[in-house]
């Protein structure tokens, strides 16, 4: 029986559970809790609208469960695959993603003035979400060897990254472009790139973002409404006004789970971009603080993983993973609270949508894989030895 039990674990895990670092165990528990809480929050935020529009209150939660099943399969596949293999796939994956994003500009589905989706049969593919793990991996590939690679290689990949951000801005999708820009900047900073170059890059990024806002009416109106949403509460400021009303209505302890009023077709996009506003109304200030503490815990564990990593590449992957998971969550909260301009940025593992769910769980899998490889036991020979001893 013991031999059979060990055999099943060995097929399922890249390293026997007994040898998993504490960070890995806690992270997989946190990700599981995050997904479960996300399903409960999504169920509350979408139930009434789904009943009215789809005739089935569980419509969105059922579809999310299907995506969750597929995403967790990819999550465990990511954990079970060596970082070396993922890093080899990063370049081709990034180039394919760039081609798909370029295709959205030609034949993409346009929603609310933005062309971000490709319709393939019953599936809606959002390449700007799916490309995030490959952008992270290729950035780690590039900046980990920054001082050893040729100037031609640096130039080629920097141009590709710039083209990626430019195409995402063209969709337009300022929030995702900004998030990817921040990701690249932080990975470059963590790798030891000179601060003068980073400062110039940040300045150039600010200029590009400002230019995009000035030349895209869709983005310009979003920024204007962010500055003073009450100036046009029934027009461009409507989303933010309703979000602020939802958050303010929560008080200290909230209205209670499922009892949000703003989700009753007052608050638009309540299952994706503004799902935090529904959460804040139902769980109040205390619940919101607990959410922030949870994100801080995930970030802290991610930093511990980064400090334990034995290679520069895995360290940069860990830092980038935390940036995408926790950073995007904080940006989503900031948008709903009126701290940032209203943008289409989902809350990882909470907002409705399969593309975001897949990308987020792959990124979480990469973070846990970094932790496992930091033990030094993940290589083939030591692992065989450990498993032989257990049997």
C-alpha positions as CSV (number, residue, x, y, z in Angstrom):
1,X,0.0,0.0,0.0
2,X,2.8,2.4,0.9
3,X,4.6,1.6,-2.4
4,X,1.3,2.2,-4.4
5,X,0.7,5.5,-2.5
6,X,4.2,6.8,-3.2
7,X,3.9,5.8,-6.8
8,X,0.7,7.8,-7.3
9,X,2.4,10.9,-5.7
10,X,5.4,10.5,-7.8
11,X,3.4,10.6,-11.0
12,X,1.5,13.6,-9.8
13,X,4.3,15.7,-8.4
14,X,7.7,16.7,-9.7
15,X,9.1,16.2,-6.2
16,X,7.8,14.1,-3.4
17,X,5.6,16.2,-1.1
18,X,7.8,15.6,1.9
19,X,10.6,17.5,0.2
20,X,8.5,20.5,-0.9
21,X,9.8,23.8,0.6
22,X,7.4,25.5,3.0
23,X,7.0,28.3,0.5
24,X,5.8,25.9,-2.2
25,X,3.2,24.3,0.1
26,X,1.9,27.6,1.3
27,X,1.7,29.0,-2.2
28,X,-0.2,26.1,-3.6
29,X,-2.7,26.4,-0.6
30,X,-3.0,30.2,-1.2
31,X,-3.6,29.8,-4.9
32,X,-6.3,27.2,-4.2
33,X,-7.9,29.5,-1.6
34,X,-7.7,32.4,-4.1
35,X,-9.5,30.4,-6.8
36,X,-12.2,29.1,-4.4
37,X,-12.8,32.6,-3.1
38,X,-12.8,33.9,-6.6
39,X,-15.6,31.5,-7.6
40,X,-17.7,32.5,-4.6
41,X,-17.2,36.3,-5.4
42,X,-18.0,35.7,-9.1
43,X,-21.1,33.7,-8.2
44,X,-22.4,36.6,-6.1
45,X,-21.5,39.3,-8.6
46,X,-22.9,37.5,-11.7
47,X,-26.0,35.7,-10.4
48,X,-28.6,38.4,-10.9
49,X,-27.4,39.5,-14.3
50,X,-27.1,35.9,-15.5
51,X,-30.6,35.2,-14.4
52,X,-32.0,38.2,-16.3
53,X,-29.9,37.9,-19.4
54,X,-29.1,34.2,-19.7
55,X,-32.1,32.7,-17.9
56,X,-29.7,30.8,-15.6
57,X,-28.2,32.4,-12.5
58,X,-25.3,29.9,-12.6
59,X,-24.5,30.6,-16.2
60,X,-21.2,32.4,-15.6
61,X,-20.1,30.3,-12.7
62,X,-20.6,27.1,-14.7
63,X,-18.5,28.4,-17.6
64,X,-15.8,29.6,-15.1
65,X,-15.7,26.1,-13.6
66,X,-15.0,24.6,-17.0
67,X,-12.1,27.1,-17.5
68,X,-11.0,26.5,-14.0
69,X,-10.6,22.7,-14.7
70,X,-8.6,23.3,-17.8
71,X,-6.5,26.0,-16.0
72,X,-5.6,23.8,-13.1
73,X,-4.5,21.1,-15.5
74,X,-2.1,23.6,-17.1
75,X,-1.1,24.8,-13.6
76,X,0.1,21.3,-12.6
77,X,1.7,20.8,-16.0
78,X,3.6,24.0,-15.4
79,X,4.8,22.8,-12.0
80,X,5.8,19.5,-13.5
81,X,7.8,21.0,-16.4
82,X,11.4,22.3,-15.9
83,X,12.0,26.0,-16.1
84,X,14.7,25.2,-18.7
85,X,12.0,23.8,-21.0
86,X,9.7,26.8,-20.4
87,X,12.5,29.2,-21.2
88,X,13.2,27.5,-24.5
89,X,9.5,27.9,-25.4
90,X,9.4,31.6,-24.4
91,X,10.8,33.1,-27.6
92,X,8.5,31.2,-30.0
93,X,5.5,31.6,-27.7
94,X,6.1,35.4,-27.5
95,X,6.4,35.7,-31.3
96,X,3.2,33.7,-31.9
97,X,1.5,35.8,-29.3
98,X,2.6,39.0,-31.1
99,X,1.2,37.6,-34.4
100,X,-2.1,36.9,-32.8
101,X,-2.2,40.4,-31.2
102,X,-1.5,41.8,-34.6
103,X,-4.3,39.8,-36.0
104,X,-6.7,41.3,-33.5
105,X,-6.0,44.7,-35.1
106,X,-7.1,43.3,-38.5
107,X,-9.8,40.8,-37.8
108,X,-10.5,41.1,-34.1
109,X,-13.9,41.4,-32.4
110,X,-14.5,44.9,-31.2
111,X,-16.2,45.5,-27.8
112,X,-16.6,48.9,-26.3
113,X,-14.3,50.4,-28.9
114,X,-11.4,48.0,-28.2
115,X,-10.3,45.1,-30.5
116,X,-8.8,42.6,-28.1
117,X,-10.5,39.3,-29.0
118,X,-10.3,36.6,-31.7
119,X,-13.3,34.5,-32.3
120,X,-12.5,30.9,-33.1
121,X,-15.7,28.9,-33.1
122,X,-17.2,29.0,-29.6
123,X,-14.0,30.3,-28.1
124,X,-13.0,33.9,-27.5
125,X,-9.2,34.2,-27.4
126,X,-7.6,37.3,-25.9
127,X,-3.9,37.1,-26.9
128,X,-2.9,40.1,-24.8
129,X,-3.7,37.9,-21.7
130,X,-2.3,34.6,-22.9
131,X,1.0,36.3,-23.9
132,X,1.8,37.4,-20.4
133,X,3.6,34.2,-19.2
134,X,5.8,34.1,-22.4
135,X,6.6,37.8,-22.0
136,X,7.7,37.1,-18.4
137,X,9.8,34.1,-19.4
138,X,11.5,35.8,-22.3
139,X,12.2,38.9,-20.3
140,X,14.0,36.7,-17.7
141,X,15.8,35.0,-20.6
142,X,17.0,38.4,-21.9
143,X,17.9,40.3,-18.8
144,X,19.5,37.4,-16.9
145,X,22.2,37.3,-19.6
146,X,22.2,41.0,-20.4
147,X,25.9,41.5,-19.8
148,X,26.9,38.5,-21.8
149,X,24.7,38.7,-25.0
150,X,25.6,40.8,-28.1
151,X,24.1,44.2,-28.8
152,X,22.3,42.8,-31.8
153,X,20.4,40.3,-29.6
154,X,19.5,43.0,-27.2
155,X,18.3,45.3,-29.9
156,X,16.1,42.6,-31.6
157,X,14.3,41.6,-28.4
158,X,13.9,45.1,-27.2
159,X,12.3,46.0,-30.6
160,X,10.0,43.0,-30.2
161,X,8.9,44.0,-26.7
162,X,8.4,47.6,-27.9
163,X,6.3,46.3,-30.9
164,X,4.3,44.2,-28.4
165,X,3.5,47.1,-26.2
166,X,2.7,49.3,-29.3
167,X,0.2,46.7,-30.7
168,X,-1.5,46.4,-27.3
169,X,-1.8,50.2,-27.2
170,X,-3.3,50.2,-30.7
171,X,-6.1,47.8,-29.7
172,X,-6.4,50.1,-27.5
173,X,-5.6,48.4,-24.1
174,X,-3.6,51.0,-22.1
175,X,-3.8,49.0,-18.8
176,X,-2.3,45.8,-20.2
177,X,0.4,47.7,-22.1
178,X,1.3,49.6,-18.9
179,X,1.4,46.3,-16.9
180,X,3.7,44.7,-19.4
181,X,5.9,47.8,-19.4
182,X,6.1,47.7,-15.6
183,X,6.9,44.0,-15.7
184,X,9.8,44.5,-18.2
185,X,11.1,47.5,-16.2
186,X,11.1,45.7,-12.9
187,X,12.8,42.5,-14.3
188,X,15.4,44.7,-15.9
189,X,15.9,46.6,-12.6
190,X,16.2,43.3,-10.6
191,X,18.7,42.0,-13.1
192,X,21.1,44.9,-12.4
193,X,20.7,46.9,-15.6
194,X,22.1,50.4,-15.2
195,X,19.8,52.9,-13.6
196,X,20.4,55.6,-16.2
197,X,19.0,53.4,-18.9
198,X,16.1,52.4,-16.8
199,X,15.3,56.0,-16.1
200,X,15.4,56.9,-19.8
201,X,13.1,53.9,-20.5
202,X,10.6,55.0,-17.8
203,X,10.6,58.5,-19.3
204,X,10.0,57.1,-22.8
205,X,7.2,54.9,-21.5
206,X,5.5,57.8,-19.9
207,X,5.7,59.8,-23.2
208,X,4.3,56.9,-25.2
209,X,1.5,56.4,-22.7
210,X,0.6,60.1,-22.8
211,X,0.7,60.2,-26.6
212,X,-1.6,57.2,-26.7
213,X,-4.1,58.9,-24.4
214,X,-3.9,62.2,-26.5
215,X,-4.5,60.4,-29.8
216,X,-7.2,57.9,-28.6
217,X,-10.5,59.5,-27.7
218,X,-11.6,56.3,-25.9
219,X,-8.6,56.5,-23.5
220,X,-8.8,60.3,-23.2
221,X,-12.4,60.2,-22.1
222,X,-11.5,57.5,-19.5
223,X,-8.8,59.7,-18.0
224,X,-11.0,62.8,-18.0
225,X,-13.8,60.8,-16.2
226,X,-11.2,59.5,-13.7
227,X,-10.2,63.0,-12.7
228,X,-13.8,64.2,-12.1
229,X,-16.4,61.3,-12.6
230,X,-19.2,63.4,-11.1
231,X,-18.9,65.9,-13.9
232,X,-20.7,63.4,-16.2
233,X,-22.2,60.8,-13.8
234,X,-24.6,59.5,-16.5
235,X,-22.0,59.4,-19.2
236,X,-18.3,58.7,-19.2
237,X,-18.1,58.9,-15.4
238,X,-20.9,56.4,-14.9
239,X,-18.8,53.3,-14.3
240,X,-16.6,54.9,-11.7
241,X,-19.4,56.7,-9.9
242,X,-21.4,53.4,-9.5
243,X,-18.2,51.7,-8.3
244,X,-17.5,54.3,-5.7
245,X,-21.1,54.1,-4.5
246,X,-20.8,50.3,-4.2
247,X,-17.5,50.6,-2.2
248,X,-18.9,53.4,0.0
249,X,-22.1,51.5,0.7
250,X,-20.2,48.6,2.2
251,X,-19.3,50.5,5.4
252,X,-17.2,48.7,8.0
253,X,-18.6,45.2,7.7
254,X,-20.5,45.2,4.4
255,X,-24.0,44.3,3.4
256,X,-23.4,40.6,3.5
257,X,-22.6,38.0,0.9
258,X,-24.9,38.1,-2.0
259,X,-26.7,41.3,-0.8
260,X,-25.0,43.9,-3.0
261,X,-27.4,46.4,-4.5
262,X,-25.1,48.0,-7.1
263,X,-24.7,44.6,-8.9
264,X,-28.4,44.8,-9.8
265,X,-27.6,46.3,-13.2
266,X,-26.5,49.6,-11.7
267,X,-22.8,48.8,-11.8
268,X,-21.6,47.8,-15.3
269,X,-19.0,45.1,-15.9
270,X,-19.6,43.8,-12.4
271,X,-18.2,40.3,-13.1
272,X,-14.9,41.4,-14.6
273,X,-13.3,44.8,-14.3
274,X,-15.3,46.1,-11.4
275,X,-15.8,42.8,-9.5
276,X,-13.9,44.3,-6.5
277,X,-16.6,46.9,-6.0
278,X,-19.2,44.2,-5.5
279,X,-16.8,42.5,-3.0
280,X,-16.2,45.7,-1.1
281,X,-20.0,46.4,-0.9
282,X,-20.7,42.9,0.5
283,X,-17.7,42.6,2.8
284,X,-17.0,46.2,3.7
285,X,-13.8,47.9,4.9
286,X,-12.8,44.9,7.1
287,X,-13.1,42.5,4.2
288,X,-11.2,44.8,1.9
289,X,-8.4,45.0,4.4
290,X,-8.3,41.2,4.7
291,X,-8.1,41.0,0.9
292,X,-5.1,43.4,0.9
293,X,-3.4,41.4,3.7
294,X,-3.9,38.2,1.6
295,X,-2.3,39.8,-1.4
296,X,0.6,41.0,0.8
297,X,1.1,37.4,2.1
298,X,1.2,36.1,-1.5
299,X,3.7,38.8,-2.4
300,X,5.8,38.1,0.7
301,X,5.9,34.4,-0.1
302,X,6.9,35.2,-3.7
303,X,9.8,37.3,-2.6
304,X,11.0,34.5,-0.3
305,X,11.0,32.2,-3.3
306,X,13.0,34.8,-5.3
307,X,15.6,35.1,-2.5
308,X,16.0,31.3,-2.4
309,X,16.4,30.8,-6.1
310,X,19.8,29.6,-7.2
311,X,19.9,31.1,-10.7
312,X,19.3,34.6,-12.0
313,X,16.7,33.4,-14.5
314,X,14.5,31.7,-11.8
315,X,14.9,34.6,-9.5
316,X,13.7,37.0,-12.3
317,X,10.8,34.6,-13.1
318,X,9.7,34.7,-9.4
319,X,9.8,38.5,-9.3
320,X,7.9,38.8,-12.5
321,X,5.3,36.3,-11.4
322,X,4.5,38.3,-8.3
323,X,4.4,41.5,-10.4
324,X,1.8,40.0,-12.7
325,X,-0.4,38.3,-10.0
326,X,-0.3,40.8,-7.1
327,X,0.5,43.9,-9.1
328,X,-2.5,43.3,-11.5
329,X,-4.8,42.6,-8.5
330,X,-3.7,45.9,-6.9
331,X,-4.2,47.8,-10.2
332,X,-7.7,46.3,-10.5
333,X,-8.6,47.5,-7.0
334,X,-7.1,50.9,-7.7
335,X,-9.3,51.3,-10.8
336,X,-12.4,50.3,-8.9
337,X,-11.5,52.7,-6.1
338,X,-10.9,55.7,-8.4
339,X,-7.1,55.8,-7.8
340,X,-6.3,54.9,-11.4
341,X,-8.1,55.7,-14.7
342,X,-10.9,53.2,-15.6
343,X,-9.3,50.5,-17.7
344,X,-10.1,46.9,-18.7
345,X,-7.9,45.0,-16.3
346,X,-9.3,41.8,-14.7
347,X,-8.7,40.7,-11.1
348,X,-6.5,37.6,-11.4
349,X,-8.3,34.3,-10.4
350,X,-11.5,36.2,-9.5
351,X,-12.8,38.1,-12.6
352,X,-14.9,36.1,-15.1
353,X,-12.9,35.0,-18.2
354,X,-11.0,31.9,-19.3
355,X,-8.0,33.7,-20.8
356,X,-7.1,35.6,-17.7
357,X,-7.6,32.4,-15.6
358,X,-5.3,30.3,-17.8
359,X,-2.6,33.0,-17.8
360,X,-2.8,33.6,-14.1
361,X,-2.5,29.9,-13.1
362,X,0.4,29.3,-15.5
363,X,2.2,32.2,-13.9
364,X,1.4,30.9,-10.4
365,X,2.7,27.5,-11.6
366,X,6.0,29.1,-12.7
367,X,6.4,30.7,-9.3
368,X,5.9,27.4,-7.5
369,X,8.3,25.7,-9.9
370,X,10.9,28.3,-9.1
371,X,10.5,27.3,-5.4
372,X,10.8,23.6,-6.1
373,X,14.0,24.1,-8.2
374,X,15.5,26.2,-5.5
375,X,15.8,23.0,-3.3
376,X,18.4,21.6,-5.6
377,X,16.6,18.2,-5.5
378,X,14.6,18.6,-8.7
379,X,17.3,17.4,-11.0
380,X,17.0,13.9,-12.4
381,X,19.6,11.9,-10.4
382,X,18.9,13.3,-6.9
383,X,15.2,12.8,-7.5
384,X,15.6,9.2,-8.5
385,X,17.7,8.6,-5.4
386,X,15.0,10.2,-3.1
387,X,12.2,8.2,-4.7
388,X,14.2,5.0,-4.4
389,X,14.6,5.6,-0.7
390,X,10.9,6.3,-0.2
391,X,9.9,3.1,-1.9
